[in-house]
Amino acid sequence: MPYDDGTWHCDQCAKQVLVRRRTPDHTFHLLLGICTGGIWLVVWLFIALRGGSKTWRCWSCGSIVGRE
């Protein structure tokens, strides 16, 4: 699954760290849409509009460091 990267201050690590959040894998959803004759496109539309995870996680310790 693809990721957005950024930097954020992690309270647990007590420093500026790389943070990540998951984003939708559009290639995977396109293949599922083709394999299911278009039925999966409804699910894909919902996932794409939602935009993936809103939670940013510290790459070092895994703790949640921020939300949008």
PDB file of N, H, CA, C and O in Angstrom:
ATOM      1  N   MET A   1       0.840  -1.165   0.000  1.00  0.00           N
ATOM      2  CA  MET A   1       0.000   0.000   0.000  1.00  0.00           C
ATOM      3  C   MET A   1       0.893   1.239   0.000  1.00  0.00           C
ATOM      4  O   MET A   1       1.883   1.293   0.730  1.00  0.00           O
ATOM      5  N   PRO A   2       0.547   2.227  -0.814  1.00  0.00           N
ATOM      6  CA  PRO A   2       1.351   3.458  -0.871  1.00  0.00           C
ATOM      7  C   PRO A   2       1.240   4.284   0.418  1.00  0.00           C
ATOM      8  O   PRO A   2       0.303   4.130   1.201  1.00  0.00           O
ATOM      9  N   TYR A   3       2.214   5.150   0.604  1.00  0.00           N
ATOM     10  H   TYR A   3       2.975   5.276  -0.032  1.00  0.00           H
ATOM     11  CA  TYR A   3       2.267   5.982   1.803  1.00  0.00           C
ATOM     12  C   TYR A   3       2.531   7.433   1.449  1.00  0.00           C
ATOM     13  O   TYR A   3       3.162   7.730   0.435  1.00  0.00           O
ATOM     14  N   ASP A   4       2.041   8.343   2.295  1.00  0.00           N
ATOM     15  H   ASP A   4       1.527   8.103   3.119  1.00  0.00           H
ATOM     16  CA  ASP A   4       2.475   9.741   2.307  1.00  0.00           C
ATOM     17  C   ASP A   4       3.510   9.848   3.406  1.00  0.00           C
ATOM     18  O   ASP A   4       3.332   9.280   4.483  1.00  0.00           O
ATOM     19  N   ASP A   5       4.585  10.567   3.149  1.00  0.00           N
ATOM     20  H   ASP A   5       4.729  11.028   2.274  1.00  0.00           H
ATOM     21  CA  ASP A   5       5.633  10.768   4.145  1.00  0.00           C
ATOM     22  C   ASP A   5       5.683  12.224   4.571  1.00  0.00           C
ATOM     23  O   ASP A   5       5.278  13.118   3.828  1.00  0.00           O
ATOM     24  N   GLY A   6       6.173  12.445   5.750  1.00  0.00           N
ATOM     25  H   GLY A   6       6.502  11.718   6.354  1.00  0.00           H
ATOM     26  CA  GLY A   6       6.365  13.797   6.260  1.00  0.00           C
ATOM     27  C   GLY A   6       7.252  13.747   7.485  1.00  0.00           C
ATOM     28  O   GLY A   6       7.805  12.700   7.821  1.00  0.00           O
ATOM     29  N   THR A   7       7.386  14.881   8.150  1.00  0.00           N
ATOM     30  H   THR A   7       6.937  15.732   7.876  1.00  0.00           H
ATOM     31  CA  THR A   7       8.126  14.919   9.409  1.00  0.00           C
ATOM     32  C   THR A   7       7.226  15.524  10.473  1.00  0.00           C
ATOM     33  O   THR A   7       6.373  16.364  10.184  1.00  0.00           O
ATOM     34  N   TRP A   8       7.428  15.083  11.710  1.00  0.00           N
ATOM     35  H   TRP A   8       8.120  14.401  11.945  1.00  0.00           H
ATOM     36  CA  TRP A   8       6.610  15.518  12.822  1.00  0.00           C
ATOM     37  C   TRP A   8       7.407  15.285  14.103  1.00  0.00           C
ATOM     38  O   TRP A   8       8.328  14.468  14.125  1.00  0.00           O
ATOM     39  N   HIS A   9       7.057  15.992  15.151  1.00  0.00           N
ATOM     40  H   HIS A   9       6.309  16.655  15.133  1.00  0.00           H
ATOM     41  CA  HIS A   9       7.702  15.752  16.434  1.00  0.00           C
ATOM     42  C   HIS A   9       6.995  14.592  17.134  1.00  0.00           C
ATOM     43  O   HIS A   9       5.784  14.648  17.347  1.00  0.00           O
ATOM     44  N   CYS A  10       7.731  13.550  17.490  1.00  0.00           N
ATOM     45  H   CYS A  10       8.715  13.504  17.316  1.00  0.00           H
ATOM     46  CA  CYS A  10       7.190  12.407  18.215  1.00  0.00           C
ATOM     47  C   CYS A  10       7.489  12.592  19.699  1.00  0.00           C
ATOM     48  O   CYS A  10       8.646  12.747  20.089  1.00  0.00           O
ATOM     49  N   ASP A  11       6.438  12.575  20.529  1.00  0.00           N
ATOM     50  H   ASP A  11       5.498  12.449  20.213  1.00  0.00           H
ATOM     51  CA  ASP A  11       6.631  12.740  21.976  1.00  0.00           C
ATOM     52  C   ASP A  11       7.361  11.548  22.588  1.00  0.00           C
ATOM     53  O   ASP A  11       8.151  11.716  23.517  1.00  0.00           O
ATOM     54  N   GLN A  12       7.103  10.342  22.073  1.00  0.00           N
ATOM     55  H   GLN A  12       6.462  10.205  21.319  1.00  0.00           H
ATOM     56  CA  GLN A  12       7.761   9.156  22.627  1.00  0.00           C
ATOM     57  C   GLN A  12       9.247   9.122  22.291  1.00  0.00           C
ATOM     58  O   GLN A  12      10.066   8.774  23.142  1.00  0.00           O
ATOM     59  N   CYS A  13       9.597   9.475  21.073  1.00  0.00           N
ATOM     60  H   CYS A  13       8.932   9.758  20.382  1.00  0.00           H
ATOM     61  CA  CYS A  13      11.008   9.496  20.668  1.00  0.00           C
ATOM     62  C   CYS A  13      11.690  10.791  21.109  1.00  0.00           C
ATOM     63  O   CYS A  13      12.918  10.859  21.158  1.00  0.00           O
ATOM     64  N   ALA A  14      10.906  11.808  21.426  1.00  0.00           N
ATOM     65  H   ALA A  14       9.908  11.753  21.386  1.00  0.00           H
ATOM     66  CA  ALA A  14      11.400  13.126  21.858  1.00  0.00           C
ATOM     67  C   ALA A  14      12.297  13.784  20.814  1.00  0.00           C
ATOM     68  O   ALA A  14      13.312  14.397  21.146  1.00  0.00           O
ATOM     69  N   LYS A  15      11.902  13.644  19.533  1.00  0.00           N
ATOM     70  H   LYS A  15      11.078  13.146  19.264  1.00  0.00           H
ATOM     71  CA  LYS A  15      12.657  14.286  18.455  1.00  0.00           C
ATOM     72  C   LYS A  15      11.789  14.363  17.200  1.00  0.00           C
ATOM     73  O   LYS A  15      10.709  13.776  17.132  1.00  0.00           O
ATOM     74  N   GLN A  16      12.284  15.096  16.220  1.00  0.00           N
ATOM     75  H   GLN A  16      13.162  15.574  16.275  1.00  0.00           H
ATOM     76  CA  GLN A  16      11.637  15.188  14.919  1.00  0.00           C
ATOM     77  C   GLN A  16      11.894  13.882  14.170  1.00  0.00           C
ATOM     78  O   GLN A  16      13.042  13.453  14.055  1.00  0.00           O
ATOM     79  N   VAL A  17      10.835  13.246  13.661  1.00  0.00           N
ATOM     80  H   VAL A  17       9.903  13.595  13.755  1.00  0.00           H
ATOM     81  CA  VAL A  17      10.981  11.938  13.023  1.00  0.00           C
ATOM     82  C   VAL A  17      10.199  11.895  11.712  1.00  0.00           C
ATOM     83  O   VAL A  17       9.349  12.743  11.440  1.00  0.00           O
ATOM     84  N   LEU A  18      10.512  10.887  10.915  1.00  0.00           N
ATOM     85  H   LEU A  18      11.203  10.198  11.135  1.00  0.00           H
ATOM     86  CA  LEU A  18       9.738  10.597   9.717  1.00  0.00           C
ATOM     87  C   LEU A  18       8.401  10.008  10.147  1.00  0.00           C
ATOM     88  O   LEU A  18       8.358   9.118  10.997  1.00  0.00           O
ATOM     89  N   VAL A  19       7.304  10.503   9.560  1.00  0.00           N
ATOM     90  H   VAL A  19       7.339  11.225   8.870  1.00  0.00           H
ATOM     91  CA  VAL A  19       5.983   9.953   9.846  1.00  0.00           C
ATOM     92  C   VAL A  19       5.353   9.504   8.537  1.00  0.00           C
ATOM     93  O   VAL A  19       5.681  10.015   7.467  1.00  0.00           O
ATOM     94  N   ARG A  20       4.444   8.542   8.639  1.00  0.00           N
ATOM     95  H   ARG A  20       4.177   8.127   9.508  1.00  0.00           H
ATOM     96  CA  ARG A  20       3.783   7.991   7.461  1.00  0.00           C
ATOM     97  C   ARG A  20       2.309   7.790   7.718  1.00  0.00           C
ATOM     98  O   ARG A  20       1.876   7.596   8.854  1.00  0.00           O
ATOM     99  N   ARG A  21       1.537   7.841   6.630  1.00  0.00           N
ATOM    100  H   ARG A  21       1.888   7.998   5.707  1.00  0.00           H
ATOM    101  CA  ARG A  21       0.137   7.431   6.669  1.00  0.00           C
ATOM    102  C   ARG A  21      -0.166   6.704   5.368  1.00  0.00           C
ATOM    103  O   ARG A  21       0.428   6.985   4.327  1.00  0.00           O
ATOM    104  N   ARG A  22      -1.098   5.770   5.449  1.00  0.00           N
ATOM    105  H   ARG A  22      -1.581   5.542   6.295  1.00  0.00           H
ATOM    106  CA  ARG A  22      -1.447   4.978   4.277  1.00  0.00           C
ATOM    107  C   ARG A  22      -2.370   5.745   3.338  1.00  0.00           C
ATOM    108  O   ARG A  22      -3.215   6.527   3.774  1.00  0.00           O
ATOM    109  N   THR A  23      -2.193   5.508   2.048  1.00  0.00           N
ATOM    110  H   THR A  23      -1.507   4.872   1.694  1.00  0.00           H
ATOM    111  CA  THR A  23      -3.060   6.070   1.019  1.00  0.00           C
ATOM    112  C   THR A  23      -3.580   4.919   0.158  1.00  0.00           C
ATOM    113  O   THR A  23      -2.973   3.848   0.137  1.00  0.00           O
ATOM    114  N   PRO A  24      -4.687   5.121  -0.549  1.00  0.00           N
ATOM    115  CA  PRO A  24      -5.234   4.033  -1.375  1.00  0.00           C
ATOM    116  C   PRO A  24      -4.288   3.615  -2.504  1.00  0.00           C
ATOM    117  O   PRO A  24      -3.593   4.446  -3.087  1.00  0.00           O
ATOM    118  N   ASP A  25      -4.274   2.323  -2.798  1.00  0.00           N
ATOM    119  H   ASP A  25      -4.839   1.647  -2.324  1.00  0.00           H
ATOM    120  CA  ASP A  25      -3.498   1.775  -3.910  1.00  0.00           C
ATOM    121  C   ASP A  25      -4.428   1.694  -5.118  1.00  0.00           C
ATOM    122  O   ASP A  25      -5.178   0.728  -5.261  1.00  0.00           O
ATOM    123  N   HIS A  26      -4.381   2.702  -5.984  1.00  0.00           N
ATOM    124  H   HIS A  26      -3.771   3.486  -5.868  1.00  0.00           H
ATOM    125  CA  HIS A  26      -5.334   2.782  -7.082  1.00  0.00           C
ATOM    126  C   HIS A  26      -5.133   1.693  -8.124  1.00  0.00           C
ATOM    127  O   HIS A  26      -6.100   1.281  -8.765  1.00  0.00           O
ATOM    128  N   THR A  27      -3.919   1.219  -8.313  1.00  0.00           N
ATOM    129  H   THR A  27      -3.133   1.554  -7.793  1.00  0.00           H
ATOM    130  CA  THR A  27      -3.670   0.129  -9.270  1.00  0.00           C
ATOM    131  C   THR A  27      -4.390  -1.138  -8.829  1.00  0.00           C
ATOM    132  O   THR A  27      -5.020  -1.810  -9.646  1.00  0.00           O
ATOM    133  N   PHE A  28      -4.304  -1.468  -7.552  1.00  0.00           N
ATOM    134  H   PHE A  28      -3.792  -0.923  -6.888  1.00  0.00           H
ATOM    135  CA  PHE A  28      -4.975  -2.639  -6.999  1.00  0.00           C
ATOM    136  C   PHE A  28      -6.493  -2.543  -7.183  1.00  0.00           C
ATOM    137  O   PHE A  28      -7.140  -3.513  -7.576  1.00  0.00           O
ATOM    138  N   HIS A  29      -7.045  -1.378  -6.898  1.00  0.00           N
ATOM    139  H   HIS A  29      -6.519  -0.590  -6.578  1.00  0.00           H
ATOM    140  CA  HIS A  29      -8.493  -1.203  -7.020  1.00  0.00           C
ATOM    141  C   HIS A  29      -8.949  -1.225  -8.477  1.00  0.00           C
ATOM    142  O   HIS A  29     -10.048  -1.695  -8.773  1.00  0.00           O
ATOM    143  N   LEU A  30      -8.120  -0.724  -9.383  1.00  0.00           N
ATOM    144  H   LEU A  30      -7.228  -0.342  -9.142  1.00  0.00           H
ATOM    145  CA  LEU A  30      -8.450  -0.807 -10.808  1.00  0.00           C
ATOM    146  C   LEU A  30      -8.508  -2.267 -11.257  1.00  0.00           C
ATOM    147  O   LEU A  30      -9.432  -2.664 -11.967  1.00  0.00           O
ATOM    148  N   LEU A  31      -7.522  -3.063 -10.842  1.00  0.00           N
ATOM    149  H   LEU A  31      -6.772  -2.741 -10.265  1.00  0.00           H
ATOM    150  CA  LEU A  31      -7.528  -4.491 -11.203  1.00  0.00           C
ATOM    151  C   LEU A  31      -8.747  -5.209 -10.622  1.00  0.00           C
ATOM    152  O   LEU A  31      -9.362  -6.036 -11.296  1.00  0.00           O
ATOM    153  N   LEU A  32      -9.095  -4.893  -9.377  1.00  0.00           N
ATOM    154  H   LEU A  32      -8.596  -4.221  -8.830  1.00  0.00           H
ATOM    155  CA  LEU A  32     -10.293  -5.496  -8.788  1.00  0.00           C
ATOM    156  C   LEU A  32     -11.552  -5.068  -9.538  1.00  0.00           C
ATOM    157  O   LEU A  32     -12.471  -5.867  -9.716  1.00  0.00           O
ATOM    158  N   GLY A  33     -11.596  -3.823  -9.971  1.00  0.00           N
ATOM    159  H   GLY A  33     -10.849  -3.174  -9.826  1.00  0.00           H
ATOM    160  CA  GLY A  33     -12.738  -3.343 -10.748  1.00  0.00           C
ATOM    161  C   GLY A  33     -12.883  -4.086 -12.065  1.00  0.00           C
ATOM    162  O   GLY A  33     -13.995  -4.414 -12.477  1.00  0.00           O
ATOM    163  N   ILE A  34     -11.770  -4.352 -12.724  1.00  0.00           N
ATOM    164  H   ILE A  34     -10.866  -4.086 -12.389  1.00  0.00           H
ATOM    165  CA  ILE A  34     -11.794  -5.090 -13.988  1.00  0.00           C
ATOM    166  C   ILE A  34     -12.210  -6.535 -13.744  1.00  0.00           C
ATOM    167  O   ILE A  34     -13.029  -7.075 -14.487  1.00  0.00           O
ATOM    168  N   CYS A  35     -11.654  -7.167 -12.711  1.00  0.00           N
ATOM    169  H   CYS A  35     -10.989  -6.728 -12.107  1.00  0.00           H
ATOM    170  CA  CYS A  35     -11.950  -8.580 -12.421  1.00  0.00           C
ATOM    171  C   CYS A  35     -13.397  -8.808 -11.981  1.00  0.00           C
ATOM    172  O   CYS A  35     -13.948  -9.885 -12.207  1.00  0.00           O
ATOM    173  N   THR A  36     -14.011  -7.815 -11.360  1.00  0.00           N
ATOM    174  H   THR A  36     -13.564  -6.940 -11.176  1.00  0.00           H
ATOM    175  CA  THR A  36     -15.392  -7.987 -10.879  1.00  0.00           C
ATOM    176  C   THR A  36     -16.411  -7.369 -11.821  1.00  0.00           C
ATOM    177  O   THR A  36     -17.580  -7.227 -11.459  1.00  0.00           O
ATOM    178  N   GLY A  37     -15.992  -7.003 -13.015  1.00  0.00           N
ATOM    179  H   GLY A  37     -15.043  -7.118 -13.309  1.00  0.00           H
ATOM    180  CA  GLY A  37     -16.923  -6.448 -13.993  1.00  0.00           C
ATOM    181  C   GLY A  37     -17.464  -5.081 -13.593  1.00  0.00           C
ATOM    182  O   GLY A  37     -18.573  -4.716 -13.985  1.00  0.00           O
ATOM    183  N   GLY A  38     -16.711  -4.339 -12.835  1.00  0.00           N
ATOM    184  H   GLY A  38     -15.811  -4.635 -12.516  1.00  0.00           H
ATOM    185  CA  GLY A  38     -17.110  -2.987 -12.463  1.00  0.00           C
ATOM    186  C   GLY A  38     -17.788  -2.856 -11.118  1.00  0.00           C
ATOM    187  O   GLY A  38     -18.004  -1.740 -10.646  1.00  0.00           O
ATOM    188  N   ILE A  39     -18.130  -3.973 -10.487  1.00  0.00           N
ATOM    189  H   ILE A  39     -17.955  -4.879 -10.871  1.00  0.00           H
ATOM    190  CA  ILE A  39     -18.819  -3.908  -9.192  1.00  0.00           C
ATOM    191  C   ILE A  39     -17.929  -3.254  -8.140  1.00  0.00           C
ATOM    192  O   ILE A  39     -18.418  -2.496  -7.303  1.00  0.00           O
ATOM    193  N   TRP A  40     -16.641  -3.538  -8.175  1.00  0.00           N
ATOM    194  H   TRP A  40     -16.244  -4.155  -8.855  1.00  0.00           H
ATOM    195  CA  TRP A  40     -15.720  -3.005  -7.165  1.00  0.00           C
ATOM    196  C   TRP A  40     -15.517  -1.494  -7.318  1.00  0.00           C
ATOM    197  O   TRP A  40     -15.004  -0.852  -6.400  1.00  0.00           O
ATOM    198  N   LEU A  41     -15.905  -0.920  -8.445  1.00  0.00           N
ATOM    199  H   LEU A  41     -16.321  -1.441  -9.190  1.00  0.00           H
ATOM    200  CA  LEU A  41     -15.698   0.507  -8.662  1.00  0.00           C
ATOM    201  C   LEU A  41     -16.458   1.355  -7.645  1.00  0.00           C
ATOM    202  O   LEU A  41     -16.016   2.454  -7.311  1.00  0.00           O
ATOM    203  N   VAL A  42     -17.589   0.866  -7.148  1.00  0.00           N
ATOM    204  H   VAL A  42     -17.948  -0.027  -7.419  1.00  0.00           H
ATOM    205  CA  VAL A  42     -18.346   1.581  -6.116  1.00  0.00           C
ATOM    206  C   VAL A  42     -17.523   1.662  -4.830  1.00  0.00           C
ATOM    207  O   VAL A  42     -17.449   2.712  -4.193  1.00  0.00           O
ATOM    208  N   VAL A  43     -16.909   0.544  -4.461  1.00  0.00           N
ATOM    209  H   VAL A  43     -16.969  -0.310  -4.979  1.00  0.00           H
ATOM    210  CA  VAL A  43     -16.062   0.513  -3.261  1.00  0.00           C
ATOM    211  C   VAL A  43     -14.850   1.415  -3.465  1.00  0.00           C
ATOM    212  O   VAL A  43     -14.470   2.162  -2.563  1.00  0.00           O
ATOM    213  N   TRP A  44     -14.249   1.348  -4.637  1.00  0.00           N
ATOM    214  H   TRP A  44     -14.558   0.741  -5.370  1.00  0.00           H
ATOM    215  CA  TRP A  44     -13.076   2.162  -4.942  1.00  0.00           C
ATOM    216  C   TRP A  44     -13.409   3.644  -4.850  1.00  0.00           C
ATOM    217  O   TRP A  44     -12.618   4.423  -4.316  1.00  0.00           O
ATOM    218  N   LEU A  45     -14.564   4.042  -5.360  1.00  0.00           N
ATOM    219  H   LEU A  45     -15.206   3.409  -5.794  1.00  0.00           H
ATOM    220  CA  LEU A  45     -14.976   5.442  -5.297  1.00  0.00           C
ATOM    221  C   LEU A  45     -15.068   5.910  -3.846  1.00  0.00           C
ATOM    222  O   LEU A  45     -14.601   6.999  -3.510  1.00  0.00           O
ATOM    223  N   PHE A  46     -15.669   5.086  -2.991  1.00  0.00           N
ATOM    224  H   PHE A  46     -16.048   4.202  -3.265  1.00  0.00           H
ATOM    225  CA  PHE A  46     -15.772   5.428  -1.573  1.00  0.00           C
ATOM    226  C   PHE A  46     -14.386   5.576  -0.945  1.00  0.00           C
ATOM    227  O   PHE A  46     -14.132   6.535  -0.215  1.00  0.00           O
ATOM    228  N   ILE A  47     -13.497   4.634  -1.226  1.00  0.00           N
ATOM    229  H   ILE A  47     -13.703   3.855  -1.819  1.00  0.00           H
ATOM    230  CA  ILE A  47     -12.141   4.665  -0.653  1.00  0.00           C
ATOM    231  C   ILE A  47     -11.372   5.877  -1.176  1.00  0.00           C
ATOM    232  O   ILE A  47     -10.669   6.536  -0.409  1.00  0.00           O
ATOM    233  N   ALA A  48     -11.495   6.177  -2.458  1.00  0.00           N
ATOM    234  H   ALA A  48     -12.066   5.642  -3.080  1.00  0.00           H
ATOM    235  CA  ALA A  48     -10.769   7.308  -3.044  1.00  0.00           C
ATOM    236  C   ALA A  48     -11.268   8.640  -2.479  1.00  0.00           C
ATOM    237  O   ALA A  48     -10.468   9.541  -2.228  1.00  0.00           O
ATOM    238  N   LEU A  49     -12.569   8.769  -2.281  1.00  0.00           N
ATOM    239  H   LEU A  49     -13.218   8.037  -2.486  1.00  0.00           H
ATOM    240  CA  LEU A  49     -13.112  10.011  -1.730  1.00  0.00           C
ATOM    241  C   LEU A  49     -12.744  10.184  -0.259  1.00  0.00           C
ATOM    242  O   LEU A  49     -12.560  11.306   0.214  1.00  0.00           O
ATOM    243  N   ARG A  50     -12.639   9.076   0.455  1.00  0.00           N
ATOM    244  H   ARG A  50     -12.789   8.165   0.070  1.00  0.00           H
ATOM    245  CA  ARG A  50     -12.255   9.122   1.867  1.00  0.00           C
ATOM    246  C   ARG A  50     -10.789   9.538   2.005  1.00  0.00           C
ATOM    247  O   ARG A  50     -10.423  10.205   2.974  1.00  0.00           O
ATOM    248  N   GLY A  51      -9.947   9.147   1.039  1.00  0.00           N
ATOM    249  H   GLY A  51     -10.244   8.606   0.253  1.00  0.00           H
ATOM    250  CA  GLY A  51      -8.570   9.618   0.994  1.00  0.00           C
ATOM    251  C   GLY A  51      -7.568   8.840   1.815  1.00  0.00           C
ATOM    252  O   GLY A  51      -6.453   9.328   2.005  1.00  0.00           O
ATOM    253  N   GLY A  52      -7.885   7.690   2.303  1.00  0.00           N
ATOM    254  H   GLY A  52      -8.790   7.293   2.149  1.00  0.00           H
ATOM    255  CA  GLY A  52      -6.919   6.911   3.074  1.00  0.00           C
ATOM    256  C   GLY A  52      -6.924   7.269   4.538  1.00  0.00           C
ATOM    257  O   GLY A  52      -7.856   7.901   5.036  1.00  0.00           O
ATOM    258  N   SER A  53      -5.892   6.866   5.215  1.00  0.00           N
ATOM    259  H   SER A  53      -5.135   6.352   4.812  1.00  0.00           H
ATOM    260  CA  SER A  53      -5.795   7.067   6.656  1.00  0.00           C
ATOM    261  C   SER A  53      -5.533   8.528   6.987  1.00  0.00           C
ATOM    262  O   SER A  53      -4.759   9.195   6.301  1.00  0.00           O
ATOM    263  N   LYS A  54      -6.171   9.022   8.029  1.00  0.00           N
ATOM    264  H   LYS A  54      -6.800   8.480   8.586  1.00  0.00           H
ATOM    265  CA  LYS A  54      -5.930  10.387   8.515  1.00  0.00           C
ATOM    266  C   LYS A  54      -4.914  10.389   9.649  1.00  0.00           C
ATOM    267  O   LYS A  54      -4.565  11.450  10.166  1.00  0.00           O
ATOM    268  N   THR A  55      -4.442   9.220  10.035  1.00  0.00           N
ATOM    269  H   THR A  55      -4.726   8.358   9.614  1.00  0.00           H
ATOM    270  CA  THR A  55      -3.540   9.081  11.175  1.00  0.00           C
ATOM    271  C   THR A  55      -2.088   8.996  10.715  1.00  0.00           C
ATOM    272  O   THR A  55      -1.733   8.139   9.906  1.00  0.00           O
ATOM    273  N   TRP A  56      -1.262   9.884  11.234  1.00  0.00           N
ATOM    274  H   TRP A  56      -1.550  10.580  11.891  1.00  0.00           H
ATOM    275  CA  TRP A  56       0.171   9.851  10.974  1.00  0.00           C
ATOM    276  C   TRP A  56       0.838   9.041  12.079  1.00  0.00           C
ATOM    277  O   TRP A  56       0.538   9.235  13.257  1.00  0.00           O
ATOM    278  N   ARG A  57       1.747   8.127  11.706  1.00  0.00           N
ATOM    279  H   ARG A  57       1.991   7.970  10.749  1.00  0.00           H
ATOM    280  CA  ARG A  57       2.459   7.300  12.672  1.00  0.00           C
ATOM    281  C   ARG A  57       3.964   7.519  12.563  1.00  0.00           C
ATOM    282  O   ARG A  57       4.508   7.713  11.476  1.00  0.00           O
ATOM    283  N   CYS A  58       4.615   7.483  13.717  1.00  0.00           N
ATOM    284  H   CYS A  58       4.173   7.325  14.600  1.00  0.00           H
ATOM    285  CA  CYS A  58       6.066   7.604  13.786  1.00  0.00           C
ATOM    286  C   CYS A  58       6.701   6.380  13.125  1.00  0.00           C
ATOM    287  O   CYS A  58       6.317   5.244  13.404  1.00  0.00           O
ATOM    288  N   TRP A  59       7.668   6.621  12.253  1.00  0.00           N
ATOM    289  H   TRP A  59       7.980   7.544  12.027  1.00  0.00           H
ATOM    290  CA  TRP A  59       8.342   5.523  11.564  1.00  0.00           C
ATOM    291  C   TRP A  59       9.261   4.761  12.510  1.00  0.00           C
ATOM    292  O   TRP A  59       9.519   3.578  12.284  1.00  0.00           O
ATOM    293  N   SER A  60       9.763   5.406  13.568  1.00  0.00           N
ATOM    294  H   SER A  60       9.553   6.367  13.752  1.00  0.00           H
ATOM    295  CA  SER A  60      10.691   4.761  14.484  1.00  0.00           C
ATOM    296  C   SER A  60       9.993   3.877  15.504  1.00  0.00           C
ATOM    297  O   SER A  60      10.364   2.716  15.675  1.00  0.00           O
ATOM    298  N   CYS A  61       8.974   4.421  16.192  1.00  0.00           N
ATOM    299  H   CYS A  61       8.672   5.365  16.053  1.00  0.00           H
ATOM    300  CA  CYS A  61       8.352   3.670  17.292  1.00  0.00           C
ATOM    301  C   CYS A  61       6.927   3.218  16.998  1.00  0.00           C
ATOM    302  O   CYS A  61       6.398   2.374  17.721  1.00  0.00           O
ATOM    303  N   GLY A  62       6.292   3.753  15.961  1.00  0.00           N
ATOM    304  H   GLY A  62       6.722   4.438  15.373  1.00  0.00           H
ATOM    305  CA  GLY A  62       4.951   3.322  15.588  1.00  0.00           C
ATOM    306  C   GLY A  62       3.821   4.036  16.313  1.00  0.00           C
ATOM    307  O   GLY A  62       2.653   3.721  16.085  1.00  0.00           O
ATOM    308  N   SER A  63       4.138   4.982  17.172  1.00  0.00           N
ATOM    309  H   SER A  63       5.087   5.239  17.357  1.00  0.00           H
ATOM    310  CA  SER A  63       3.079   5.672  17.915  1.00  0.00           C
ATOM    311  C   SER A  63       2.367   6.686  17.004  1.00  0.00           C
ATOM    312  O   SER A  63       2.944   7.176  16.034  1.00  0.00           O
ATOM    313  N   ILE A  64       1.128   6.985  17.329  1.00  0.00           N
ATOM    314  H   ILE A  64       0.659   6.586  18.117  1.00  0.00           H
ATOM    315  CA  ILE A  64       0.357   7.979  16.592  1.00  0.00           C
ATOM    316  C   ILE A  64       0.868   9.362  16.993  1.00  0.00           C
ATOM    317  O   ILE A  64       0.918   9.697  18.177  1.00  0.00           O
ATOM    318  N   VAL A  65       1.244  10.158  15.993  1.00  0.00           N
ATOM    319  H   VAL A  65       1.203   9.886  15.032  1.00  0.00           H
ATOM    320  CA  VAL A  65       1.798  11.473  16.292  1.00  0.00           C
ATOM    321  C   VAL A  65       0.899  12.605  15.820  1.00  0.00           C
ATOM    322  O   VAL A  65       1.110  13.751  16.216  1.00  0.00           O
ATOM    323  N   GLY A  66      -0.081  12.326  15.000  1.00  0.00           N
ATOM    324  H   GLY A  66      -0.253  11.395  14.678  1.00  0.00           H
ATOM    325  CA  GLY A  66      -0.956  13.398  14.551  1.00  0.00           C
ATOM    326  C   GLY A  66      -2.116  12.907  13.729  1.00  0.00           C
ATOM    327  O   GLY A  66      -2.094  11.806  13.178  1.00  0.00           O
ATOM    328  N   ARG A  67      -3.125  13.739  13.654  1.00  0.00           N
ATOM    329  H   ARG A  67      -3.143  14.633  14.101  1.00  0.00           H
ATOM    330  CA  ARG A  67      -4.309  13.481  12.835  1.00  0.00           C
ATOM    331  C   ARG A  67      -4.668  14.755  12.102  1.00  0.00           C
ATOM    332  O   ARG A  67      -4.382  15.861  12.561  1.00  0.00           O
ATOM    333  N   GLU A  68      -5.301  14.579  10.955  1.00  0.00           N
ATOM    334  H   GLU A  68      -5.533  13.680  10.583  1.00  0.00           H
ATOM    335  CA  GLU A  68      -5.776  15.754  10.216  1.00  0.00           C
ATOM    336  C   GLU A  68      -7.153  16.111  10.650  1.00  0.00           C
ATOM    337  O   GLU A  68      -7.730  17.074  10.145  1.00  0.00           O
TER     338      GLU A  68
END
